[in-house]
Amino acid sequence: MDVLQGIQNIVVYVAAFVVVLSVVVFVHEFGHFQVARWRKVAIDTFSIGFGKTLLSWRDRQGVEWKIGALPLGGYVKFADDADAMSTGPREQINDPAALAEARSKGLFHAQSLSTRAMVVAAGPVTNFIFAVLAFAALALMAGRDVTDPATIPARIAAVAQGGAAANAGLQPGDVIVSIDGAPIANFEALRARVSSAADTPLALVIERDGAQQTLSVTPTRAPADQGEVRAGQGLLGVSGPMPLSSERQIESIGVVEAFSIGAQNTWGIIAQTVSYIGAIFQGRESGDQIAGPLGIINVSGQVATNAIDGPGDDLGAKIGMLGLALLSLMAVLSVAVGFVNLLPIPILDGGHLLFYGIEAVRGGKPIPAMAQEWAYRAGFAVMASLFLFATWNDITRLFPGAQ
């Protein structure tokens, strides 16, 4: 049974990862593709994944659509690209007449600066648009939670390992009914009672699985100020409250407000990312939160597993929860992919845009081919280093003993 469970977990984790990343990559590449088609740029290939081709077909415009065996990215290859990263044309054209002819044929590298910039920027921009739409859809479906915490019993959502509550045997889902005979109406009343009882044994009457029992717990003393908690206050080591579905009050929202929420969530992730990167360079944060493919596999697998193993036996409801959970993860990852691709690192979209900016400053004269080649090599080295660093972070998180 353990072996079968292990195989099932592997299948769920890998499947969730492939679905989530493939959708996000498709969104990104489709942005490049659609704007290129709009600007009449000749497209050779649209690929999701790298490596050996598992499936391919050509559409009426002659574009080859491919699915590669390694689902770690994708690309749109234009007719005159020397490689899948669009680092340059197969053949450099300098003659004005030949350049005009190449432009009329839709060759990407012969297009105007504005067209090339729009095509390149379209990928990250589409990622952000997708995130806004996904967050808006989730907000429309979920509505606004207007539940009054004061109406929710003191039901424990989580128990801190090694804390007073854990040592006393409290578990998530327990409802604290009274302390030393005094009724506890909600979580705020619990917090108020515990805060003044540091190092004092308390008799808790809890309700678990429909039955009441009494536990003795001694709150620990907060050693220092911790947000709303002041030094010396009693700590139980629990969080909450945990409202049940039947206790929640959900208010529907309109489309305009949903889009506003989607935009706010998207911008919030971007702002947090910028702040985190800034803190790393200032030495206030470490880079241990940077995740790679293994981290994405782990998160997507956990999201899928939690949805599948959630309460209830309704298969339709579980599939719905799985879809919503994966959509939320796609939205977050889409913002991350869009943001990373805008970094001014050669081989990324942001690097191409940087070169185009320099070209514009130089009066339409591109950076010398040799300088671009060395820049792309440096960019590849930077991205390879980041990949290895992120993978190491993933390994140390998943296997702490590997540090």
C-alpha positions, 0 to 999 in steps of 0.5 A: 500500500505504501508503494502504491501511495508513493507512486500515486503521489509521484504521478500527482506531483508530476502531473500538476507540475506539467499542467501548471508550467505548461499553461504558464509557458503557453500563455507567455509564448502565445503573447509573442506569437499573437503580436508577431502574427499581428505585425505580420512576422513570419513564424516557423515554430511554436514549441511547448517544452524542449528536447525530443518532439513528442507531438507536432503538426503544422497549421494553415500558415505553415507554423509548426506546433510542437510539444517537447519531452522536457516541460521546462519552457518553450519558445517561438522561433521566427523564420530567420532565427539562428536559434530558438532564443532569437539571439540573432538572424541566420544571416546578417543583412546590411544592404538596404534593398535586401533589408527592405525585401526581408522586411516585406517577407516578414523576417523578424530581425529585419523588422522595425525597432518598434515591431521587434520590441512589441513582439518581445514585450508581449510575452511578459505582458501576456503573463501579467494579463493572464494573472489579472484575469485568473485572480479576477475569475477566482474572486468572482467565483469565491466572492468576498468573505465578510465573516465576522470573526467574533461569531466564530468559536475559538476553533484552532486552525494550527498548533505550533510545534513545541509550543504550550498547546502542542505539549498539552495535546491540543490539535487543529480543529479543537474548539476551546469552550471554556478556561477555568470555568469561564466561557470562551466565545471566540478566538479574541476572548481566548487570546485575551485570557491567555495573554494574562496567564503566562506561566499559569496552569489553565484548565481548558474544556475543549470539544473534539469530534463532538465530545468534550474533554478537559486539558491542562495547559501552561502558556509560555511567556513571550520573551520579546515584542512580536508584532501585537504580542508584547514581552511577558504576555502568555503564549499558547502556540495556536492560530485561528480561528478556523471557520467551517464552510457553514459558518462563513458569510460570503458576499458576491462581487461584481465584474469591475471589482473582481478585475480590480482585485485581480490587478491588485493581487498581480501588482502586490506580487510584483511589488513583493518580488521587487522588495525581496530582491532589493533586500537581498542586494542590501543584505537584509534578506538571503536568497533562500526563498528563490525556487527552481523546478523542484520547488515548483514541482513540490508546491504544485504537487502539494496544492493538488494533493491538498485539493484531492485529499480535502474533506468530503467524497464528492468527486465533482467538488474535489475536481472543482477545488483542484481546478481552482487551486491550480488556477491560483498557482498558475496566476502566481507563477505567471507573474513570476515568469513575466517578472523574471523575463523582464530582467535585463539579462541577455537571452531573456526578453528583458535583455532583448529589450535592453539591446533595442533600447541601446539601438534606439539611443544609437540612432537605429544602429544595433550593437555589434554582433560580437558584443551581442554574442559575448553578452548572450554568453554572459547572460547564459552563464548568469541564468545557469548559475541562478538555475543551479542556485535555485535547485540547491535551495530546492534540495535543501528545503526538500532534504534538510540533511543535504545541507 
